[in-house]
Each structure stands twice: as C-alpha cells, then as structure tokens.
Amino acid sequence: MTNSAPSDAAVSSEAGLGFRLPRAAKLRRTRDIRRTLRRGERAKGPFVEVFSIPSCAGRPRIAIIVPKYGHVSVERNRVRRRLLEIARTVWMPVLFERGYEIDLIFRATPPAYDASFKQLHESLTGPLEMICVQQL
C-alpha cells in the first residue's frame, strides 16, 4: 500500500506552500521559541502579539502560541487554526518571496477568543508590516 499524500517537499515546491505549512517553516524547538520570546522584537496588535528575531535556520519560520486564559481546548484550537491559516496563506508566502530570514511567534491575547477570522487577519497586518520594514 502506497502513501497517496504528497510529501512536504512536493507540496511546497509545486504550488507555493501548498495546503500545509511545510515542516521546515515551523519553529519547533523549545530553545528557539524561548530565544525568540526573550530576545526578539515585540509588536502588539489588539488580538495578537508578534515576536520576531533573525532566523538561525536561514529561512522564515513560525510558531503559534495560544494560552489557555480559562478557555477549553476547542476554543484554543479554533484560534490556533485561524492564526495558522493566516500565516500559511498570507504571510509565509510574502516572507519567502521577499527572502526574509526571520523567526516569528504569534501569541494570542485574551480578546482573540472572541475575534473573527477577519479581525485576527487585520490585527496581524500592522505588527507584521512593522517587523518587515525593520528587516529591510
């Protein structure tokens, strides 16, 4: 029996980033996440805080943090999926295209639980544009 799902490499090379965020585009190690949170630049929107630091991997990477704030896992996962989709479809292609080598962390704030997809998207625009301008 063969695996019919395409690999991350095939998906990312054929059609931009494909339907999934490639593993190489994820900020996965705890020490990298801690380094970004402690030493990175911070930009804050109404629903999301964005932390950034130059990437030691030579490519843009992203992590999503959604603290509990007294909410159940279903609500946390909804916020996480929305932020991940915004990162995957909007911001990661821009970062790859422009050649930015930065690590980004999106950390949801308590009001993010009540925000719509559109509000979350708009909330990220200001902080990420500010970070991109600083990278030039």
Rosetta constraint file for C-alpha pairs under 8 A:
AtomPair CA 6 CA 10 HARMONIC 6.09 0.50
AtomPair CA 6 CA 11 HARMONIC 6.27 0.50
AtomPair CA 7 CA 11 HARMONIC 6.21 0.50
AtomPair CA 8 CA 12 HARMONIC 5.99 0.50
AtomPair CA 8 CA 20 HARMONIC 7.67 0.50
AtomPair CA 8 CA 22 HARMONIC 5.33 0.50
AtomPair CA 8 CA 23 HARMONIC 6.98 0.50
AtomPair CA 9 CA 13 HARMONIC 6.00 0.50
AtomPair CA 9 CA 22 HARMONIC 7.34 0.50
AtomPair CA 10 CA 14 HARMONIC 5.96 0.50
AtomPair CA 11 CA 15 HARMONIC 6.36 0.50
AtomPair CA 11 CA 16 HARMONIC 7.64 0.50
AtomPair CA 11 CA 17 HARMONIC 6.54 0.50
AtomPair CA 11 CA 18 HARMONIC 5.02 0.50
AtomPair CA 11 CA 19 HARMONIC 7.45 0.50
AtomPair CA 11 CA 20 HARMONIC 7.78 0.50
AtomPair CA 12 CA 16 HARMONIC 5.40 0.50
AtomPair CA 12 CA 17 HARMONIC 4.30 0.50
AtomPair CA 12 CA 18 HARMONIC 5.39 0.50
AtomPair CA 12 CA 22 HARMONIC 6.58 0.50
AtomPair CA 13 CA 17 HARMONIC 7.21 0.50
AtomPair CA 14 CA 18 HARMONIC 7.47 0.50
AtomPair CA 16 CA 93 HARMONIC 7.18 0.50
AtomPair CA 17 CA 21 HARMONIC 6.37 0.50
AtomPair CA 17 CA 22 HARMONIC 7.02 0.50
AtomPair CA 17 CA 88 HARMONIC 7.35 0.50
AtomPair CA 17 CA 89 HARMONIC 7.98 0.50
AtomPair CA 17 CA 93 HARMONIC 7.04 0.50
AtomPair CA 20 CA 88 HARMONIC 7.38 0.50
AtomPair CA 21 CA 25 HARMONIC 6.44 0.50
AtomPair CA 21 CA 26 HARMONIC 7.34 0.50
AtomPair CA 21 CA 88 HARMONIC 5.90 0.50
AtomPair CA 22 CA 26 HARMONIC 7.02 0.50
AtomPair CA 24 CA 61 HARMONIC 7.23 0.50
AtomPair CA 25 CA 59 HARMONIC 7.52 0.50
AtomPair CA 25 CA 60 HARMONIC 6.28 0.50
AtomPair CA 25 CA 61 HARMONIC 4.39 0.50
AtomPair CA 25 CA 62 HARMONIC 6.28 0.50
AtomPair CA 26 CA 61 HARMONIC 4.97 0.50
AtomPair CA 26 CA 62 HARMONIC 4.96 0.50
AtomPair CA 26 CA 63 HARMONIC 6.06 0.50
AtomPair CA 27 CA 32 HARMONIC 7.05 0.50
AtomPair CA 27 CA 33 HARMONIC 6.85 0.50
AtomPair CA 27 CA 61 HARMONIC 5.19 0.50
AtomPair CA 27 CA 62 HARMONIC 4.98 0.50
AtomPair CA 27 CA 63 HARMONIC 5.11 0.50
AtomPair CA 27 CA 103 HARMONIC 7.03 0.50
AtomPair CA 27 CA 104 HARMONIC 7.89 0.50
AtomPair CA 28 CA 32 HARMONIC 7.42 0.50
AtomPair CA 28 CA 33 HARMONIC 7.33 0.50
AtomPair CA 28 CA 63 HARMONIC 7.13 0.50
AtomPair CA 29 CA 33 HARMONIC 6.41 0.50
AtomPair CA 30 CA 34 HARMONIC 6.09 0.50
AtomPair CA 31 CA 35 HARMONIC 6.01 0.50
AtomPair CA 32 CA 36 HARMONIC 6.17 0.50
AtomPair CA 33 CA 37 HARMONIC 6.21 0.50
AtomPair CA 33 CA 63 HARMONIC 7.66 0.50
AtomPair CA 33 CA 105 HARMONIC 7.62 0.50
AtomPair CA 34 CA 38 HARMONIC 5.99 0.50
AtomPair CA 35 CA 39 HARMONIC 5.73 0.50
AtomPair CA 35 CA 40 HARMONIC 7.20 0.50
AtomPair CA 36 CA 40 HARMONIC 4.71 0.50
AtomPair CA 36 CA 51 HARMONIC 6.51 0.50
AtomPair CA 36 CA 52 HARMONIC 6.25 0.50
AtomPair CA 36 CA 53 HARMONIC 5.77 0.50
AtomPair CA 36 CA 103 HARMONIC 7.14 0.50
AtomPair CA 36 CA 104 HARMONIC 7.57 0.50
AtomPair CA 36 CA 105 HARMONIC 7.45 0.50
AtomPair CA 37 CA 51 HARMONIC 6.26 0.50
AtomPair CA 37 CA 52 HARMONIC 7.98 0.50
AtomPair CA 37 CA 105 HARMONIC 7.72 0.50
AtomPair CA 39 CA 53 HARMONIC 7.28 0.50
AtomPair CA 40 CA 51 HARMONIC 5.64 0.50
AtomPair CA 40 CA 52 HARMONIC 4.97 0.50
AtomPair CA 40 CA 53 HARMONIC 4.64 0.50
AtomPair CA 41 CA 51 HARMONIC 5.47 0.50
AtomPair CA 41 CA 52 HARMONIC 5.22 0.50
AtomPair CA 41 CA 53 HARMONIC 6.38 0.50
AtomPair CA 42 CA 49 HARMONIC 6.93 0.50
AtomPair CA 42 CA 50 HARMONIC 5.71 0.50
AtomPair CA 42 CA 51 HARMONIC 4.57 0.50
AtomPair CA 42 CA 52 HARMONIC 6.65 0.50
AtomPair CA 43 CA 49 HARMONIC 5.90 0.50
AtomPair CA 43 CA 50 HARMONIC 5.19 0.50
AtomPair CA 43 CA 51 HARMONIC 6.48 0.50
AtomPair CA 43 CA 127 HARMONIC 5.10 0.50
AtomPair CA 43 CA 128 HARMONIC 7.74 0.50
AtomPair CA 43 CA 130 HARMONIC 7.69 0.50
AtomPair CA 43 CA 131 HARMONIC 7.56 0.50
AtomPair CA 44 CA 48 HARMONIC 6.25 0.50
AtomPair CA 44 CA 49 HARMONIC 4.37 0.50
AtomPair CA 44 CA 50 HARMONIC 6.12 0.50
AtomPair CA 44 CA 127 HARMONIC 6.11 0.50
AtomPair CA 45 CA 49 HARMONIC 5.93 0.50
AtomPair CA 45 CA 50 HARMONIC 7.94 0.50
AtomPair CA 45 CA 123 HARMONIC 5.27 0.50
AtomPair CA 45 CA 124 HARMONIC 6.48 0.50
AtomPair CA 45 CA 126 HARMONIC 7.07 0.50
AtomPair CA 45 CA 127 HARMONIC 6.28 0.50
AtomPair CA 46 CA 109 HARMONIC 7.84 0.50
AtomPair CA 46 CA 111 HARMONIC 7.57 0.50
AtomPair CA 46 CA 123 HARMONIC 6.04 0.50
AtomPair CA 47 CA 108 HARMONIC 6.10 0.50
AtomPair CA 47 CA 109 HARMONIC 5.35 0.50
AtomPair CA 47 CA 110 HARMONIC 7.33 0.50
AtomPair CA 47 CA 111 HARMONIC 5.67 0.50
AtomPair CA 47 CA 112 HARMONIC 4.68 0.50
AtomPair CA 47 CA 115 HARMONIC 7.44 0.50
AtomPair CA 47 CA 120 HARMONIC 6.44 0.50
AtomPair CA 47 CA 123 HARMONIC 6.06 0.50
AtomPair CA 48 CA 106 HARMONIC 6.33 0.50
AtomPair CA 48 CA 107 HARMONIC 5.57 0.50
AtomPair CA 48 CA 108 HARMONIC 4.54 0.50
AtomPair CA 48 CA 109 HARMONIC 5.53 0.50
AtomPair CA 48 CA 112 HARMONIC 6.96 0.50
AtomPair CA 48 CA 120 HARMONIC 7.51 0.50
AtomPair CA 48 CA 123 HARMONIC 6.65 0.50
AtomPair CA 48 CA 124 HARMONIC 6.71 0.50
AtomPair CA 49 CA 105 HARMONIC 8.00 0.50
AtomPair CA 49 CA 106 HARMONIC 5.84 0.50
AtomPair CA 49 CA 107 HARMONIC 5.10 0.50
AtomPair CA 49 CA 108 HARMONIC 6.38 0.50
AtomPair CA 49 CA 109 HARMONIC 7.11 0.50
AtomPair CA 49 CA 127 HARMONIC 7.93 0.50
AtomPair CA 50 CA 104 HARMONIC 6.76 0.50
AtomPair CA 50 CA 105 HARMONIC 5.61 0.50
AtomPair CA 50 CA 106 HARMONIC 4.79 0.50
AtomPair CA 50 CA 107 HARMONIC 6.37 0.50
AtomPair CA 50 CA 124 HARMONIC 7.84 0.50
AtomPair CA 50 CA 127 HARMONIC 6.64 0.50
AtomPair CA 50 CA 128 HARMONIC 7.32 0.50
AtomPair CA 51 CA 104 HARMONIC 5.60 0.50
AtomPair CA 51 CA 105 HARMONIC 5.07 0.50
AtomPair CA 51 CA 106 HARMONIC 6.70 0.50
AtomPair CA 52 CA 102 HARMONIC 6.48 0.50
AtomPair CA 52 CA 103 HARMONIC 5.50 0.50
AtomPair CA 52 CA 104 HARMONIC 4.63 0.50
AtomPair CA 52 CA 105 HARMONIC 6.57 0.50
AtomPair CA 52 CA 131 HARMONIC 7.32 0.50
AtomPair CA 53 CA 102 HARMONIC 5.61 0.50
AtomPair CA 53 CA 103 HARMONIC 5.43 0.50
AtomPair CA 53 CA 104 HARMONIC 6.95 0.50
AtomPair CA 54 CA 101 HARMONIC 5.98 0.50
AtomPair CA 54 CA 102 HARMONIC 4.30 0.50
AtomPair CA 54 CA 103 HARMONIC 6.06 0.50
AtomPair CA 55 CA 59 HARMONIC 6.50 0.50
AtomPair CA 55 CA 60 HARMONIC 6.66 0.50
AtomPair CA 55 CA 61 HARMONIC 7.48 0.50
AtomPair CA 55 CA 101 HARMONIC 5.28 0.50
AtomPair CA 55 CA 102 HARMONIC 4.36 0.50
AtomPair CA 55 CA 103 HARMONIC 5.04 0.50
AtomPair CA 57 CA 101 HARMONIC 7.72 0.50
AtomPair CA 58 CA 101 HARMONIC 5.36 0.50
AtomPair CA 58 CA 102 HARMONIC 7.83 0.50
AtomPair CA 59 CA 96 HARMONIC 7.52 0.50
AtomPair CA 59 CA 99 HARMONIC 7.57 0.50
AtomPair CA 59 CA 100 HARMONIC 6.83 0.50
AtomPair CA 59 CA 101 HARMONIC 4.45 0.50
AtomPair CA 59 CA 102 HARMONIC 6.59 0.50
AtomPair CA 60 CA 92 HARMONIC 7.44 0.50
AtomPair CA 60 CA 95 HARMONIC 6.51 0.50
AtomPair CA 60 CA 96 HARMONIC 6.79 0.50
AtomPair CA 60 CA 100 HARMONIC 6.18 0.50
AtomPair CA 60 CA 101 HARMONIC 4.75 0.50
AtomPair CA 60 CA 102 HARMONIC 4.74 0.50
AtomPair CA 60 CA 103 HARMONIC 5.59 0.50
AtomPair CA 60 CA 104 HARMONIC 7.61 0.50
AtomPair CA 61 CA 102 HARMONIC 6.54 0.50
AtomPair CA 61 CA 103 HARMONIC 4.77 0.50
AtomPair CA 61 CA 104 HARMONIC 6.19 0.50
AtomPair CA 62 CA 87 HARMONIC 7.96 0.50
AtomPair CA 62 CA 103 HARMONIC 5.78 0.50
AtomPair CA 62 CA 104 HARMONIC 4.70 0.50
AtomPair CA 62 CA 105 HARMONIC 5.66 0.50
AtomPair CA 62 CA 106 HARMONIC 7.73 0.50
AtomPair CA 63 CA 104 HARMONIC 6.37 0.50
AtomPair CA 63 CA 105 HARMONIC 4.75 0.50
AtomPair CA 63 CA 106 HARMONIC 6.38 0.50
AtomPair CA 64 CA 80 HARMONIC 6.61 0.50
AtomPair CA 64 CA 83 HARMONIC 7.20 0.50
AtomPair CA 64 CA 84 HARMONIC 7.00 0.50
AtomPair CA 64 CA 105 HARMONIC 5.71 0.50
AtomPair CA 64 CA 106 HARMONIC 4.91 0.50
AtomPair CA 64 CA 107 HARMONIC 6.05 0.50
AtomPair CA 65 CA 80 HARMONIC 7.42 0.50
AtomPair CA 65 CA 105 HARMONIC 7.16 0.50
AtomPair CA 65 CA 106 HARMONIC 6.08 0.50
AtomPair CA 65 CA 107 HARMONIC 4.59 0.50
AtomPair CA 65 CA 108 HARMONIC 6.38 0.50
AtomPair CA 66 CA 76 HARMONIC 6.21 0.50
AtomPair CA 66 CA 79 HARMONIC 7.23 0.50
AtomPair CA 66 CA 80 HARMONIC 6.32 0.50
AtomPair CA 66 CA 107 HARMONIC 5.86 0.50
AtomPair CA 66 CA 108 HARMONIC 5.12 0.50
AtomPair CA 66 CA 109 HARMONIC 7.70 0.50
AtomPair CA 67 CA 76 HARMONIC 7.57 0.50
AtomPair CA 67 CA 107 HARMONIC 7.78 0.50
AtomPair CA 67 CA 108 HARMONIC 6.99 0.50
AtomPair CA 67 CA 109 HARMONIC 7.81 0.50
AtomPair CA 68 CA 72 HARMONIC 7.22 0.50
AtomPair CA 68 CA 73 HARMONIC 7.90 0.50
AtomPair CA 68 CA 76 HARMONIC 6.82 0.50
AtomPair CA 69 CA 110 HARMONIC 6.37 0.50
AtomPair CA 71 CA 75 HARMONIC 6.32 0.50
AtomPair CA 71 CA 76 HARMONIC 6.72 0.50
AtomPair CA 72 CA 76 HARMONIC 6.45 0.50
AtomPair CA 73 CA 77 HARMONIC 5.93 0.50
AtomPair CA 74 CA 78 HARMONIC 6.26 0.50
AtomPair CA 75 CA 79 HARMONIC 6.48 0.50
AtomPair CA 75 CA 113 HARMONIC 6.89 0.50
AtomPair CA 76 CA 80 HARMONIC 6.16 0.50
AtomPair CA 76 CA 113 HARMONIC 7.47 0.50
AtomPair CA 77 CA 81 HARMONIC 5.92 0.50
AtomPair CA 78 CA 82 HARMONIC 6.20 0.50
AtomPair CA 79 CA 83 HARMONIC 6.22 0.50
AtomPair CA 79 CA 108 HARMONIC 7.82 0.50
AtomPair CA 79 CA 112 HARMONIC 7.02 0.50
AtomPair CA 79 CA 113 HARMONIC 6.37 0.50
AtomPair CA 80 CA 84 HARMONIC 6.03 0.50
AtomPair CA 81 CA 85 HARMONIC 6.04 0.50
AtomPair CA 82 CA 86 HARMONIC 6.28 0.50
AtomPair CA 82 CA 117 HARMONIC 6.27 0.50
AtomPair CA 82 CA 120 HARMONIC 7.83 0.50
AtomPair CA 83 CA 87 HARMONIC 6.17 0.50
AtomPair CA 83 CA 106 HARMONIC 7.65 0.50
AtomPair CA 83 CA 120 HARMONIC 7.26 0.50
AtomPair CA 83 CA 121 HARMONIC 7.87 0.50
AtomPair CA 84 CA 88 HARMONIC 5.98 0.50
AtomPair CA 85 CA 89 HARMONIC 5.95 0.50
AtomPair CA 86 CA 90 HARMONIC 5.51 0.50
AtomPair CA 86 CA 91 HARMONIC 6.89 0.50
AtomPair CA 86 CA 121 HARMONIC 6.39 0.50
AtomPair CA 87 CA 91 HARMONIC 4.90 0.50
AtomPair CA 87 CA 92 HARMONIC 5.70 0.50
AtomPair CA 88 CA 92 HARMONIC 5.49 0.50
AtomPair CA 88 CA 93 HARMONIC 7.30 0.50
AtomPair CA 89 CA 93 HARMONIC 6.87 0.50
AtomPair CA 90 CA 94 HARMONIC 6.87 0.50
AtomPair CA 91 CA 95 HARMONIC 6.20 0.50
AtomPair CA 92 CA 96 HARMONIC 6.06 0.50
AtomPair CA 93 CA 97 HARMONIC 5.92 0.50
AtomPair CA 94 CA 98 HARMONIC 6.08 0.50
AtomPair CA 95 CA 99 HARMONIC 5.99 0.50
AtomPair CA 95 CA 100 HARMONIC 5.24 0.50
AtomPair CA 95 CA 101 HARMONIC 7.82 0.50
AtomPair CA 96 CA 100 HARMONIC 6.42 0.50
AtomPair CA 100 CA 135 HARMONIC 7.39 0.50
AtomPair CA 108 CA 112 HARMONIC 5.90 0.50
AtomPair CA 109 CA 113 HARMONIC 7.95 0.50
AtomPair CA 111 CA 115 HARMONIC 6.61 0.50
AtomPair CA 112 CA 120 HARMONIC 7.12 0.50
AtomPair CA 115 CA 119 HARMONIC 5.74 0.50
AtomPair CA 115 CA 120 HARMONIC 6.27 0.50
AtomPair CA 116 CA 120 HARMONIC 6.28 0.50
AtomPair CA 117 CA 121 HARMONIC 6.20 0.50
AtomPair CA 118 CA 122 HARMONIC 6.18 0.50
AtomPair CA 119 CA 123 HARMONIC 5.96 0.50
AtomPair CA 120 CA 124 HARMONIC 6.37 0.50
AtomPair CA 121 CA 125 HARMONIC 6.54 0.50
AtomPair CA 122 CA 126 HARMONIC 7.43 0.50
AtomPair CA 123 CA 127 HARMONIC 7.66 0.50
AtomPair CA 124 CA 128 HARMONIC 5.99 0.50
AtomPair CA 125 CA 129 HARMONIC 5.99 0.50
AtomPair CA 126 CA 130 HARMONIC 6.23 0.50
AtomPair CA 127 CA 131 HARMONIC 6.27 0.50
AtomPair CA 128 CA 132 HARMONIC 6.09 0.50
AtomPair CA 129 CA 133 HARMONIC 6.15 0.50
AtomPair CA 130 CA 134 HARMONIC 6.41 0.50
AtomPair CA 131 CA 135 HARMONIC 6.41 0.50
AtomPair CA 132 CA 136 HARMONIC 6.81 0.50
